[in-house]
Amino acid sequence: MTVSEWRQGLLSQGAITDAGRGAEHLAGAFHALSDPLRLRVLELLRSRELCVCELSEQLAVGQSKLSFHLKTLKDAGLVRARQQKRWTYYSLDLSALVAVEQYLAEYRRFGPLLPARPCDDLPRGD
């Protein structure tokens, strides 16, 4: 399977709706994954759904700071939020994590590490 066939499969499955949105989605996911606190949130959510108060307590972080990070994770599609009475419960969105995993796997599968070609070997447009 080529990279383009893989991307076409994601398009047909609805994982991404077009190349531009797919790239934006992945960039948002990587941005969300770039913060240590957000990674700790994902670690806590691996085993079960948690409410904001539980996350705040376990992370020793104020709810306002945590809310900012949860919004980033939610906007990236990495977590889902469910409202119950006055609390919001968060859980992982596994489909988004699978999409990121598949994207990275394609680099390993289709991107063999080749030595750089010396610039002297490149055709010149003079």
C-alpha angles and dihedrals in degrees: 000000000000126000090253091052089050092050090047089053090053090049093051092047091051093242087128126011098208139349094265095050091044091056091046091050092051092046089052091049093050091048090051091049093050096078122082093216092053090050089053089051090053090049091055092048093052093087103035150341114283135191122234092254091056092047091048092051096045093046095041089229129132117256094241092055090043092050090057091054094043090053090053091051091046094048088051089053094241096118136032125218126214123188118218116174106307097340132081117216122204131205136169120271098221095189091064092048090049090052090054091046092050091048092053093044090058091062091055092045101042103023110075113183107249125181115259116264112237112252089234088068094057118101112252123228093212 
